[in-house]
Amino acid sequence: MKLGNHIRRCRFDHGEISQQALANAVGVTRLTIHSIEKGKFVPSTLLAFKIARFFGKGVEEVFYLTNDENEP
């Protein structure tokens, strides 16, 4: 299984904020946000909740599980 996410779409829907602005808001680096978006890094539970809360969404609205590692 793989953890997918809708962070890029959420950033766009949230006024097209940058990865840096999101990173600053949740207390991580821009590279961390980039790596999560690309599926190269799985965030901690706490970070996943911080990201979801920033967008005013539930964790499962931002993150999802997939069986196929090739799915976006």
PQR file of N, CA, C, O and H, with PARSE charges and radii, in Angstrom:
ATOM      1  N   MET A   1       0.839  -1.189   0.000 -0.4000 1.5000
ATOM      2  CA  MET A   1       0.000   0.000   0.000 -0.0000 2.0000
ATOM      3  C   MET A   1       0.879   1.245   0.000  0.5500 1.7000
ATOM      4  O   MET A   1       2.028   1.237   0.440 -0.5500 1.4000
ATOM      5  N   LYS A   2       0.290   2.292  -0.506 -0.4000 1.5000
ATOM      6  CA  LYS A   2       1.000   3.571  -0.593 -0.0000 2.0000
ATOM      7  C   LYS A   2       0.067   4.678  -0.117  0.5500 1.7000
ATOM      8  O   LYS A   2      -1.150   4.599  -0.288 -0.5500 1.4000
ATOM      9  H   LYS A   2      -0.644   2.298  -0.863  0.4000 1.0000
ATOM     10  N   LEU A   3       0.652   5.704   0.479 -0.4000 1.5000
ATOM     11  CA  LEU A   3      -0.124   6.854   0.915 -0.0000 2.0000
ATOM     12  C   LEU A   3      -0.104   7.910  -0.182  0.5500 1.7000
ATOM     13  O   LEU A   3       0.952   8.444  -0.520 -0.5500 1.4000
ATOM     14  H   LEU A   3       1.641   5.768   0.618  0.4000 1.0000
ATOM     15  N   GLY A   4      -1.264   8.205  -0.732 -0.4000 1.5000
ATOM     16  CA  GLY A   4      -1.387   9.270  -1.720 -0.0000 2.0000
ATOM     17  C   GLY A   4      -1.909  10.527  -1.043  0.5500 1.7000
ATOM     18  O   GLY A   4      -2.304  10.500   0.123 -0.5500 1.4000
ATOM     19  H   GLY A   4      -2.122   7.771  -0.458  0.4000 1.0000
ATOM     20  N   ASN A   5      -1.907  11.624  -1.785 -0.4000 1.5000
ATOM     21  CA  ASN A   5      -2.397  12.870  -1.191 -0.0000 2.0000
ATOM     22  C   ASN A   5      -2.926  13.819  -2.255  0.5500 1.7000
ATOM     23  O   ASN A   5      -2.640  13.688  -3.445 -0.5500 1.4000
ATOM     24  H   ASN A   5      -1.587  11.646  -2.732  0.4000 1.0000
ATOM     25  N   HIS A   6      -3.702  14.771  -1.782 -0.4000 1.5000
ATOM     26  CA  HIS A   6      -4.274  15.814  -2.626 -0.0000 2.0000
ATOM     27  C   HIS A   6      -3.712  17.183  -2.228  0.5500 1.7000
ATOM     28  O   HIS A   6      -4.388  18.198  -2.396 -0.5500 1.4000
ATOM     29  H   HIS A   6      -3.935  14.877  -0.815  0.4000 1.0000
ATOM     30  N   ILE A   7      -2.498  17.218  -1.708 -0.4000 1.5000
ATOM     31  CA  ILE A   7      -1.938  18.473  -1.203 -0.0000 2.0000
ATOM     32  C   ILE A   7      -1.824  19.523  -2.307  0.5500 1.7000
ATOM     33  O   ILE A   7      -2.173  20.684  -2.093 -0.5500 1.4000
ATOM     34  H   ILE A   7      -1.949  16.393  -1.572  0.4000 1.0000
ATOM     35  N   ARG A   8      -1.349  19.134  -3.461 -0.4000 1.5000
ATOM     36  CA  ARG A   8      -1.203  20.121  -4.543 -0.0000 2.0000
ATOM     37  C   ARG A   8      -2.553  20.744  -4.888  0.5500 1.7000
ATOM     38  O   ARG A   8      -2.655  21.960  -5.047 -0.5500 1.4000
ATOM     39  H   ARG A   8      -1.066  18.191  -3.635  0.4000 1.0000
ATOM     40  N   ARG A   9      -3.584  19.914  -5.004 -0.4000 1.5000
ATOM     41  CA  ARG A   9      -4.925  20.428  -5.304 -0.0000 2.0000
ATOM     42  C   ARG A   9      -5.412  21.330  -4.165  0.5500 1.7000
ATOM     43  O   ARG A   9      -6.006  22.380  -4.411 -0.5500 1.4000
ATOM     44  H   ARG A   9      -3.500  18.926  -4.875  0.4000 1.0000
ATOM     45  N   CYS A  10      -5.161  20.920  -2.934 -0.4000 1.5000
ATOM     46  CA  CYS A  10      -5.567  21.736  -1.785 -0.0000 2.0000
ATOM     47  C   CYS A  10      -4.862  23.080  -1.798  0.5500 1.7000
ATOM     48  O   CYS A  10      -5.476  24.105  -1.503 -0.5500 1.4000
ATOM     49  H   CYS A  10      -4.678  20.068  -2.734  0.4000 1.0000
ATOM     50  N   ARG A  11      -3.579  23.087  -2.137 -0.4000 1.5000
ATOM     51  CA  ARG A  11      -2.847  24.358  -2.214 -0.0000 2.0000
ATOM     52  C   ARG A  11      -3.462  25.260  -3.281  0.5500 1.7000
ATOM     53  O   ARG A  11      -3.619  26.463  -3.073 -0.5500 1.4000
ATOM     54  H   ARG A  11      -3.081  22.254  -2.378  0.4000 1.0000
ATOM     55  N   PHE A  12      -3.807  24.669  -4.422 -0.4000 1.5000
ATOM     56  CA  PHE A  12      -4.416  25.437  -5.502 -0.0000 2.0000
ATOM     57  C   PHE A  12      -5.770  26.003  -5.066  0.5500 1.7000
ATOM     58  O   PHE A  12      -6.070  27.176  -5.287 -0.5500 1.4000
ATOM     59  H   PHE A  12      -3.679  23.692  -4.592  0.4000 1.0000
ATOM     60  N   ASP A  13      -6.579  25.141  -4.441 -0.4000 1.5000
ATOM     61  CA  ASP A  13      -7.909  25.555  -3.992 -0.0000 2.0000
ATOM     62  C   ASP A  13      -7.852  26.565  -2.847  0.5500 1.7000
ATOM     63  O   ASP A  13      -8.825  27.276  -2.596 -0.5500 1.4000
ATOM     64  H   ASP A  13      -6.335  24.188  -4.261  0.4000 1.0000
ATOM     65  N   HIS A  14      -6.734  26.630  -2.167 -0.4000 1.5000
ATOM     66  CA  HIS A  14      -6.559  27.515  -1.013 -0.0000 2.0000
ATOM     67  C   HIS A  14      -5.819  28.795  -1.431  0.5500 1.7000
ATOM     68  O   HIS A  14      -4.969  29.297  -0.696 -0.5500 1.4000
ATOM     69  H   HIS A  14      -5.944  26.053  -2.371  0.4000 1.0000
ATOM     70  N   GLY A  15      -6.148  29.307  -2.600 -0.4000 1.5000
ATOM     71  CA  GLY A  15      -5.536  30.555  -3.058 -0.0000 2.0000
ATOM     72  C   GLY A  15      -4.200  30.375  -3.739  0.5500 1.7000
ATOM     73  O   GLY A  15      -3.406  31.313  -3.813 -0.5500 1.4000
ATOM     74  H   GLY A  15      -6.839  28.900  -3.197  0.4000 1.0000
ATOM     75  N   GLU A  16      -3.940  29.168  -4.242 -0.4000 1.5000
ATOM     76  CA  GLU A  16      -2.691  28.869  -4.937 -0.0000 2.0000
ATOM     77  C   GLU A  16      -1.470  29.183  -4.078  0.5500 1.7000
ATOM     78  O   GLU A  16      -0.496  29.769  -4.551 -0.5500 1.4000
ATOM     79  H   GLU A  16      -4.585  28.406  -4.182  0.4000 1.0000
ATOM     80  N   ILE A  17      -1.538  28.781  -2.801 -0.4000 1.5000
ATOM     81  CA  ILE A  17      -0.397  29.041  -1.915 -0.0000 2.0000
ATOM     82  C   ILE A  17       0.793  28.183  -2.336  0.5500 1.7000
ATOM     83  O   ILE A  17       0.634  27.108  -2.915 -0.5500 1.4000
ATOM     84  H   ILE A  17      -2.329  28.305  -2.416  0.4000 1.0000
ATOM     85  N   SER A  18       1.956  28.673  -2.037 -0.4000 1.5000
ATOM     86  CA  SER A  18       3.186  27.979  -2.405 -0.0000 2.0000
ATOM     87  C   SER A  18       3.492  26.861  -1.418  0.5500 1.7000
ATOM     88  O   SER A  18       2.946  26.807  -0.316 -0.5500 1.4000
ATOM     89  H   SER A  18       2.085  29.546  -1.567  0.4000 1.0000
ATOM     90  N   GLN A  19       4.383  25.971  -1.850 -0.4000 1.5000
ATOM     91  CA  GLN A  19       4.861  24.932  -0.935 -0.0000 2.0000
ATOM     92  C   GLN A  19       5.526  25.582   0.276  0.5500 1.7000
ATOM     93  O   GLN A  19       5.387  25.096   1.399 -0.5500 1.4000
ATOM     94  H   GLN A  19       4.826  26.015  -2.745  0.4000 1.0000
ATOM     95  N   GLN A  20       6.242  26.673   0.050 -0.4000 1.5000
ATOM     96  CA  GLN A  20       6.926  27.361   1.149 -0.0000 2.0000
ATOM     97  C   GLN A  20       5.943  27.922   2.161  0.5500 1.7000
ATOM     98  O   GLN A  20       6.165  27.820   3.367 -0.5500 1.4000
ATOM     99  H   GLN A  20       6.355  27.068  -0.862  0.4000 1.0000
ATOM    100  N   ALA A  21       4.851  28.515   1.675 -0.4000 1.5000
ATOM    101  CA  ALA A  21       3.851  29.068   2.596 -0.0000 2.0000
ATOM    102  C   ALA A  21       3.214  27.962   3.430  0.5500 1.7000
ATOM    103  O   ALA A  21       3.000  28.140   4.629 -0.5500 1.4000
ATOM    104  H   ALA A  21       4.671  28.598   0.695  0.4000 1.0000
ATOM    105  N   LEU A  22       2.909  26.824   2.811 -0.4000 1.5000
ATOM    106  CA  LEU A  22       2.354  25.698   3.563 -0.0000 2.0000
ATOM    107  C   LEU A  22       3.377  25.175   4.564  0.5500 1.7000
ATOM    108  O   LEU A  22       3.045  24.896   5.716 -0.5500 1.4000
ATOM    109  H   LEU A  22       3.083  26.679   1.837  0.4000 1.0000
ATOM    110  N   ALA A  23       4.610  25.045   4.120 -0.4000 1.5000
ATOM    111  CA  ALA A  23       5.681  24.565   5.006 -0.0000 2.0000
ATOM    112  C   ALA A  23       5.824  25.467   6.228  0.5500 1.7000
ATOM    113  O   ALA A  23       5.935  24.979   7.352 -0.5500 1.4000
ATOM    114  H   ALA A  23       4.880  25.271   3.184  0.4000 1.0000
ATOM    115  N   ASN A  24       5.821  26.775   6.012 -0.4000 1.5000
ATOM    116  CA  ASN A  24       5.925  27.721   7.128 -0.0000 2.0000
ATOM    117  C   ASN A  24       4.750  27.564   8.082  0.5500 1.7000
ATOM    118  O   ASN A  24       4.923  27.632   9.299 -0.5500 1.4000
ATOM    119  H   ASN A  24       5.730  27.172   5.099  0.4000 1.0000
ATOM    120  N   ALA A  25       3.562  27.357   7.539 -0.4000 1.5000
ATOM    121  CA  ALA A  25       2.355  27.260   8.363 -0.0000 2.0000
ATOM    122  C   ALA A  25       2.345  26.017   9.238  0.5500 1.7000
ATOM    123  O   ALA A  25       1.797  26.039  10.340 -0.5500 1.4000
ATOM    124  H   ALA A  25       3.421  27.303   6.550  0.4000 1.0000
ATOM    125  N   VAL A  26       2.950  24.923   8.753 -0.4000 1.5000
ATOM    126  CA  VAL A  26       2.903  23.677   9.530 -0.0000 2.0000
ATOM    127  C   VAL A  26       4.236  23.331  10.181  0.5500 1.7000
ATOM    128  O   VAL A  26       4.357  22.298  10.841 -0.5500 1.4000
ATOM    129  H   VAL A  26       3.395  24.906   7.857  0.4000 1.0000
ATOM    130  N   GLY A  27       5.242  24.193   9.998 -0.4000 1.5000
ATOM    131  CA  GLY A  27       6.509  24.033  10.721 -0.0000 2.0000
ATOM    132  C   GLY A  27       7.482  23.025  10.142  0.5500 1.7000
ATOM    133  O   GLY A  27       8.194  22.352  10.888 -0.5500 1.4000
ATOM    134  H   GLY A  27       5.144  25.031   9.462  0.4000 1.0000
ATOM    135  N   VAL A  28       7.523  22.911   8.803 -0.4000 1.5000
ATOM    136  CA  VAL A  28       8.491  22.025   8.149 -0.0000 2.0000
ATOM    137  C   VAL A  28       9.177  22.789   7.027  0.5500 1.7000
ATOM    138  O   VAL A  28       8.906  23.973   6.822 -0.5500 1.4000
ATOM    139  H   VAL A  28       6.945  23.457   8.197  0.4000 1.0000
ATOM    140  N   THR A  29      10.059  22.122   6.306 -0.4000 1.5000
ATOM    141  CA  THR A  29      10.732  22.767   5.179 -0.0000 2.0000
ATOM    142  C   THR A  29       9.910  22.600   3.902  0.5500 1.7000
ATOM    143  O   THR A  29       9.030  21.744   3.819 -0.5500 1.4000
ATOM    144  H   THR A  29      10.279  21.161   6.473  0.4000 1.0000
ATOM    145  N   ARG A  30      10.215  23.432   2.918 -0.4000 1.5000
ATOM    146  CA  ARG A  30       9.556  23.315   1.626 -0.0000 2.0000
ATOM    147  C   ARG A  30       9.857  21.966   1.001  0.5500 1.7000
ATOM    148  O   ARG A  30       8.991  21.381   0.349 -0.5500 1.4000
ATOM    149  H   ARG A  30      10.930  24.127   2.986  0.4000 1.0000
ATOM    150  N   LEU A  31      11.069  21.463   1.188 -0.4000 1.5000
ATOM    151  CA  LEU A  31      11.454  20.168   0.636 -0.0000 2.0000
ATOM    152  C   LEU A  31      10.587  19.048   1.226  0.5500 1.7000
ATOM    153  O   LEU A  31      10.254  18.090   0.528 -0.5500 1.4000
ATOM    154  H   LEU A  31      11.772  21.938   1.718  0.4000 1.0000
ATOM    155  N   THR A  32      10.228  19.166   2.487 -0.4000 1.5000
ATOM    156  CA  THR A  32       9.351  18.163   3.109 -0.0000 2.0000
ATOM    157  C   THR A  32       7.994  18.156   2.412  0.5500 1.7000
ATOM    158  O   THR A  32       7.474  17.090   2.082 -0.5500 1.4000
ATOM    159  H   THR A  32      10.498  19.944   3.053  0.4000 1.0000
ATOM    160  N   ILE A  33       7.422  19.324   2.189 -0.4000 1.5000
ATOM    161  CA  ILE A  33       6.128  19.404   1.499 -0.0000 2.0000
ATOM    162  C   ILE A  33       6.252  18.844   0.092  0.5500 1.7000
ATOM    163  O   ILE A  33       5.392  18.081  -0.349 -0.5500 1.4000
ATOM    164  H   ILE A  33       7.844  20.190   2.457  0.4000 1.0000
ATOM    165  N   HIS A  34       7.302  19.210  -0.611 -0.4000 1.5000
ATOM    166  CA  HIS A  34       7.538  18.698  -1.966 -0.0000 2.0000
ATOM    167  C   HIS A  34       7.630  17.172  -1.951  0.5500 1.7000
ATOM    168  O   HIS A  34       7.015  16.508  -2.786 -0.5500 1.4000
ATOM    169  H   HIS A  34       8.000  19.830  -0.253  0.4000 1.0000
ATOM    170  N   SER A  35       8.383  16.618  -1.022 -0.4000 1.5000
ATOM    171  CA  SER A  35       8.563  15.167  -0.940 -0.0000 2.0000
ATOM    172  C   SER A  35       7.260  14.449  -0.612  0.5500 1.7000
ATOM    173  O   SER A  35       7.004  13.364  -1.135 -0.5500 1.4000
ATOM    174  H   SER A  35       8.882  17.157  -0.344  0.4000 1.0000
ATOM    175  N   ILE A  36       6.437  15.039   0.245 -0.4000 1.5000
ATOM    176  CA  ILE A  36       5.139  14.445   0.558 -0.0000 2.0000
ATOM    177  C   ILE A  36       4.253  14.473  -0.682  0.5500 1.7000
ATOM    178  O   ILE A  36       3.630  13.467  -1.021 -0.5500 1.4000
ATOM    179  H   ILE A  36       6.645  15.920   0.670  0.4000 1.0000
ATOM    180  N   GLU A  37       4.192  15.610  -1.358 -0.4000 1.5000
ATOM    181  CA  GLU A  37       3.369  15.736  -2.568 -0.0000 2.0000
ATOM    182  C   GLU A  37       3.751  14.699  -3.614  0.5500 1.7000
ATOM    183  O   GLU A  37       2.878  14.133  -4.272 -0.5500 1.4000
ATOM    184  H   GLU A  37       4.698  16.428  -1.083  0.4000 1.0000
ATOM    185  N   LYS A  38       5.029  14.446  -3.773 -0.4000 1.5000
ATOM    186  CA  LYS A  38       5.516  13.517  -4.787 -0.0000 2.0000
ATOM    187  C   LYS A  38       5.450  12.056  -4.329  0.5500 1.7000
ATOM    188  O   LYS A  38       5.754  11.149  -5.104 -0.5500 1.4000
ATOM    189  H   LYS A  38       5.739  14.906  -3.238  0.4000 1.0000
ATOM    190  N   GLY A  39       5.053  11.824  -3.070 -0.4000 1.5000
ATOM    191  CA  GLY A  39       4.946  10.466  -2.562 -0.0000 2.0000
ATOM    192  C   GLY A  39       6.273   9.835  -2.182  0.5500 1.7000
ATOM    193  O   GLY A  39       6.371   8.615  -2.050 -0.5500 1.4000
ATOM    194  H   GLY A  39       4.806  12.561  -2.440  0.4000 1.0000
ATOM    195  N   LYS A  40       7.291  10.661  -2.007 -0.4000 1.5000
ATOM    196  CA  LYS A  40       8.614  10.161  -1.635 -0.0000 2.0000
ATOM    197  C   LYS A  40       8.816  10.120  -0.119  0.5500 1.7000
ATOM    198  O   LYS A  40       9.766   9.511   0.374 -0.5500 1.4000
ATOM    199  H   LYS A  40       7.211  11.652  -2.115  0.4000 1.0000
ATOM    200  N   PHE A  41       7.921  10.766   0.603 -0.4000 1.5000
ATOM    201  CA  PHE A  41       8.022  10.837   2.061 -0.0000 2.0000
ATOM    202  C   PHE A  41       6.629  10.700   2.645  0.5500 1.7000
ATOM    203  O   PHE A  41       5.688  11.348   2.188 -0.5500 1.4000
ATOM    204  H   PHE A  41       7.150  11.260   0.202  0.4000 1.0000
ATOM    205  N   VAL A  42       6.500   9.855   3.657 -0.4000 1.5000
ATOM    206  CA  VAL A  42       5.224   9.683   4.356 -0.0000 2.0000
ATOM    207  C   VAL A  42       5.267  10.536   5.621  0.5500 1.7000
ATOM    208  O   VAL A  42       6.140  10.342   6.466 -0.5500 1.4000
ATOM    209  H   VAL A  42       7.264   9.328   4.029  0.4000 1.0000
ATOM    210  N   PRO A  43       4.340  11.472   5.757 -0.5600 1.5000
ATOM    211  CA  PRO A  43       4.370  12.348   6.929  0.2800 2.0000
ATOM    212  C   PRO A  43       3.978  11.608   8.200  0.5500 1.7000
ATOM    213  O   PRO A  43       3.295  10.585   8.160 -0.5500 1.4000
ATOM    214  N   SER A  44       4.421  12.143   9.312 -0.4000 1.5000
ATOM    215  CA  SER A  44       3.979  11.614  10.598 -0.0000 2.0000
ATOM    216  C   SER A  44       2.483  11.883  10.734  0.5500 1.7000
ATOM    217  O   SER A  44       1.920  12.707  10.014 -0.5500 1.4000
ATOM    218  H   SER A  44       4.976  12.975   9.344  0.4000 1.0000
ATOM    219  N   THR A  45       1.866  11.197  11.641 -0.4000 1.5000
ATOM    220  CA  THR A  45       0.436  11.409  11.894 -0.0000 2.0000
ATOM    221  C   THR A  45       0.193  12.859  12.293  0.5500 1.7000
ATOM    222  O   THR A  45      -0.756  13.484  11.820 -0.5500 1.4000
ATOM    223  H   THR A  45       2.323  10.528  12.227  0.4000 1.0000
ATOM    224  N   LEU A  46       1.035  13.387  13.152 -0.4000 1.5000
ATOM    225  CA  LEU A  46       0.886  14.770  13.604 -0.0000 2.0000
ATOM    226  C   LEU A  46       0.983  15.743  12.427  0.5500 1.7000
ATOM    227  O   LEU A  46       0.175  16.666  12.324 -0.5500 1.4000
ATOM    228  H   LEU A  46       1.806  12.879  13.537  0.4000 1.0000
ATOM    229  N   LEU A  47       1.957  15.546  11.544 -0.4000 1.5000
ATOM    230  CA  LEU A  47       2.106  16.436  10.398 -0.0000 2.0000
ATOM    231  C   LEU A  47       0.915  16.304   9.450  0.5500 1.7000
ATOM    232  O   LEU A  47       0.442  17.307   8.915 -0.5500 1.4000
ATOM    233  H   LEU A  47       2.613  14.796  11.628  0.4000 1.0000
ATOM    234  N   ALA A  48       0.434  15.099   9.237 -0.4000 1.5000
ATOM    235  CA  ALA A  48      -0.735  14.901   8.378 -0.0000 2.0000
ATOM    236  C   ALA A  48      -1.930  15.669   8.931  0.5500 1.7000
ATOM    237  O   ALA A  48      -2.668  16.298   8.174 -0.5500 1.4000
ATOM    238  H   ALA A  48       0.818  14.285   9.671  0.4000 1.0000
ATOM    239  N   PHE A  49      -2.124  15.620  10.241 -0.4000 1.5000
ATOM    240  CA  PHE A  49      -3.221  16.357  10.858 -0.0000 2.0000
ATOM    241  C   PHE A  49      -3.012  17.866  10.732  0.5500 1.7000
ATOM    242  O   PHE A  49      -3.968  18.601  10.484 -0.5500 1.4000
ATOM    243  H   PHE A  49      -1.525  15.109  10.857  0.4000 1.0000
ATOM    244  N   LYS A  50      -1.780  18.334  10.901 -0.4000 1.5000
ATOM    245  CA  LYS A  50      -1.501  19.767  10.767 -0.0000 2.0000
ATOM    246  C   LYS A  50      -1.810  20.251   9.356  0.5500 1.7000
ATOM    247  O   LYS A  50      -2.403  21.314   9.173 -0.5500 1.4000
ATOM    248  H   LYS A  50      -1.003  17.737  11.103  0.4000 1.0000
ATOM    249  N   ILE A  51      -1.409  19.472   8.369 -0.4000 1.5000
ATOM    250  CA  ILE A  51      -1.660  19.849   6.976 -0.0000 2.0000
ATOM    251  C   ILE A  51      -3.155  19.885   6.700  0.5500 1.7000
ATOM    252  O   ILE A  51      -3.662  20.848   6.123 -0.5500 1.4000
ATOM    253  H   ILE A  51      -0.927  18.608   8.518  0.4000 1.0000
ATOM    254  N   ALA A  52      -3.859  18.836   7.111 -0.4000 1.5000
ATOM    255  CA  ALA A  52      -5.309  18.778   6.888 -0.0000 2.0000
ATOM    256  C   ALA A  52      -6.007  19.932   7.606  0.5500 1.7000
ATOM    257  O   ALA A  52      -6.887  20.574   7.033 -0.5500 1.4000
ATOM    258  H   ALA A  52      -3.447  18.055   7.580  0.4000 1.0000
ATOM    259  N   ARG A  53      -5.627  20.196   8.835 -0.4000 1.5000
ATOM    260  CA  ARG A  53      -6.246  21.274   9.607 -0.0000 2.0000
ATOM    261  C   ARG A  53      -5.987  22.629   8.954  0.5500 1.7000
ATOM    262  O   ARG A  53      -6.865  23.492   8.942 -0.5500 1.4000
ATOM    263  H   ARG A  53      -4.912  19.674   9.300  0.4000 1.0000
ATOM    264  N   PHE A  54      -4.791  22.816   8.415 -0.4000 1.5000
ATOM    265  CA  PHE A  54      -4.476  24.067   7.722 -0.0000 2.0000
ATOM    266  C   PHE A  54      -5.480  24.337   6.603  0.5500 1.7000
ATOM    267  O   PHE A  54      -5.906  25.474   6.400 -0.5500 1.4000
ATOM    268  H   PHE A  54      -4.078  22.115   8.424  0.4000 1.0000
ATOM    269  N   PHE A  55      -5.847  23.291   5.888 -0.4000 1.5000
ATOM    270  CA  PHE A  55      -6.791  23.434   4.782 -0.0000 2.0000
ATOM    271  C   PHE A  55      -8.248  23.347   5.227  0.5500 1.7000
ATOM    272  O   PHE A  55      -9.154  23.471   4.403 -0.5500 1.4000
ATOM    273  H   PHE A  55      -5.500  22.367   6.053  0.4000 1.0000
ATOM    274  N   GLY A  56      -8.483  23.134   6.524 -0.4000 1.5000
ATOM    275  CA  GLY A  56      -9.848  23.029   7.025 -0.0000 2.0000
ATOM    276  C   GLY A  56     -10.536  21.744   6.578  0.5500 1.7000
ATOM    277  O   GLY A  56     -11.749  21.710   6.369 -0.5500 1.4000
ATOM    278  H   GLY A  56      -7.748  23.033   7.194  0.4000 1.0000
ATOM    279  N   LYS A  57      -9.738  20.690   6.437 -0.4000 1.5000
ATOM    280  CA  LYS A  57     -10.250  19.406   5.969 -0.0000 2.0000
ATOM    281  C   LYS A  57      -9.898  18.307   6.954  0.5500 1.7000
ATOM    282  O   LYS A  57      -9.036  18.471   7.818 -0.5500 1.4000
ATOM    283  H   LYS A  57      -8.753  20.718   6.607  0.4000 1.0000
ATOM    284  N   GLY A  58     -10.587  17.177   6.805 -0.4000 1.5000
ATOM    285  CA  GLY A  58     -10.232  15.991   7.564 -0.0000 2.0000
ATOM    286  C   GLY A  58      -9.015  15.326   6.925  0.5500 1.7000
ATOM    287  O   GLY A  58      -8.742  15.538   5.743 -0.5500 1.4000
ATOM    288  H   GLY A  58     -11.288  17.043   6.104  0.4000 1.0000
ATOM    289  N   VAL A  59      -8.293  14.535   7.689 -0.4000 1.5000
ATOM    290  CA  VAL A  59      -7.096  13.877   7.181 -0.0000 2.0000
ATOM    291  C   VAL A  59      -7.413  13.024   5.947  0.5500 1.7000
ATOM    292  O   VAL A  59      -6.642  13.005   4.987 -0.5500 1.4000
ATOM    293  H   VAL A  59      -8.514  14.364   8.649  0.4000 1.0000
ATOM    294  N   GLU A  60      -8.544  12.325   5.976 -0.4000 1.5000
ATOM    295  CA  GLU A  60      -8.891  11.444   4.854 -0.0000 2.0000
ATOM    296  C   GLU A  60      -9.350  12.215   3.608  0.5500 1.7000
ATOM    297  O   GLU A  60      -9.503  11.624   2.539 -0.5500 1.4000
ATOM    298  H   GLU A  60      -9.170  12.341   6.755  0.4000 1.0000
ATOM    299  N   GLU A  61      -9.566  13.510   3.739 -0.4000 1.5000
ATOM    300  CA  GLU A  61      -9.863  14.336   2.565 -0.0000 2.0000
ATOM    301  C   GLU A  61      -8.576  14.771   1.869  0.5500 1.7000
ATOM    302  O   GLU A  61      -8.593  15.128   0.691 -0.5500 1.4000
ATOM    303  H   GLU A  61      -9.442  13.989   4.608  0.4000 1.0000
ATOM    304  N   VAL A  62      -7.472  14.742   2.590 -0.4000 1.5000
ATOM    305  CA  VAL A  62      -6.187  15.170   2.041 -0.0000 2.0000
ATOM    306  C   VAL A  62      -5.310  13.961   1.685  0.5500 1.7000
ATOM    307  O   VAL A  62      -4.600  13.976   0.680 -0.5500 1.4000
ATOM    308  H   VAL A  62      -7.458  14.452   3.547  0.4000 1.0000
ATOM    309  N   PHE A  63      -5.368  12.929   2.512 -0.4000 1.5000
ATOM    310  CA  PHE A  63      -4.543  11.735   2.317 -0.0000 2.0000
ATOM    311  C   PHE A  63      -5.423  10.522   2.065  0.5500 1.7000
ATOM    312  O   PHE A  63      -6.541  10.444   2.573 -0.5500 1.4000
ATOM    313  H   PHE A  63      -5.945  12.917   3.328  0.4000 1.0000
ATOM    314  N   TYR A  64      -4.922   9.585   1.286 -0.4000 1.5000
ATOM    315  CA  TYR A  64      -5.670   8.366   0.985 -0.0000 2.0000
ATOM    316  C   TYR A  64      -4.691   7.202   0.769  0.5500 1.7000
ATOM    317  O   TYR A  64      -3.523   7.405   0.440 -0.5500 1.4000
ATOM    318  H   TYR A  64      -4.013   9.649   0.874  0.4000 1.0000
ATOM    319  N   LEU A  65      -5.194   5.996   0.961 -0.4000 1.5000
ATOM    320  CA  LEU A  65      -4.403   4.793   0.725 -0.0000 2.0000
ATOM    321  C   LEU A  65      -4.717   4.237  -0.652  0.5500 1.7000
ATOM    322  O   LEU A  65      -5.854   4.285  -1.122 -0.5500 1.4000
ATOM    323  H   LEU A  65      -6.144   5.830   1.228  0.4000 1.0000
ATOM    324  N   THR A  66      -3.685   3.712  -1.283 -0.4000 1.5000
ATOM    325  CA  THR A  66      -3.862   3.088  -2.573 -0.0000 2.0000
ATOM    326  C   THR A  66      -3.088   1.772  -2.586  0.5500 1.7000
ATOM    327  O   THR A  66      -2.048   1.652  -1.938 -0.5500 1.4000
ATOM    328  H   THR A  66      -2.761   3.673  -0.901  0.4000 1.0000
ATOM    329  N   ASN A  67      -3.590   0.796  -3.317 -0.4000 1.5000
ATOM    330  CA  ASN A  67      -2.916  -0.491  -3.432 -0.0000 2.0000
ATOM    331  C   ASN A  67      -1.848  -0.478  -4.512  0.5500 1.7000
ATOM    332  O   ASN A  67      -0.887  -1.245  -4.443 -0.5500 1.4000
ATOM    333  H   ASN A  67      -4.435   0.893  -3.843  0.4000 1.0000
ATOM    334  N   ASP A  68      -2.003   0.378  -5.501 -0.4000 1.5000
ATOM    335  CA  ASP A  68      -1.097   0.411  -6.649 -0.0000 2.0000
ATOM    336  C   ASP A  68      -0.103   1.537  -6.477  0.5500 1.7000
ATOM    337  O   ASP A  68      -0.488   2.704  -6.399 -0.5500 1.4000
ATOM    338  H   ASP A  68      -2.784   1.001  -5.557  0.4000 1.0000
ATOM    339  N   GLU A  69       1.170   1.200  -6.417 -0.4000 1.5000
ATOM    340  CA  GLU A  69       2.211   2.227  -6.234 -0.0000 2.0000
ATOM    341  C   GLU A  69       2.363   3.112  -7.467  0.5500 1.7000
ATOM    342  O   GLU A  69       3.036   4.140  -7.396 -0.5500 1.4000
ATOM    343  H   GLU A  69       1.483   0.252  -6.480  0.4000 1.0000
ATOM    344  N   ASN A  70       1.762   2.743  -8.588 -0.4000 1.5000
ATOM    345  CA  ASN A  70       1.865   3.551  -9.802 -0.0000 2.0000
ATOM    346  C   ASN A  70       0.725   4.558  -9.935  0.5500 1.7000
ATOM    347  O   ASN A  70       0.738   5.390 -10.842 -0.5500 1.4000
ATOM    348  H   ASN A  70       1.216   1.907  -8.645  0.4000 1.0000
ATOM    349  N   GLU A  71      -0.261   4.489  -9.039 -0.4000 1.5000
ATOM    350  CA  GLU A  71      -1.374   5.442  -9.086 -0.0000 2.0000
ATOM    351  C   GLU A  71      -0.909   6.810  -8.636  0.5500 1.7000
ATOM    352  O   GLU A  71      -0.022   6.905  -7.788 -0.5500 1.4000
ATOM    353  H   GLU A  71      -0.271   3.813  -8.302  0.4000 1.0000
ATOM    354  N   PRO A  72      -1.488   7.887  -9.187 -0.5600 1.5000
ATOM    355  CA  PRO A  72      -1.108   9.243  -8.753  0.2800 2.0000
ATOM    356  C   PRO A  72      -1.610   9.545  -7.362  0.5500 1.7000
ATOM    357  O   PRO A  72      -1.379  10.639  -6.847 -0.5500 1.4000
TER
END
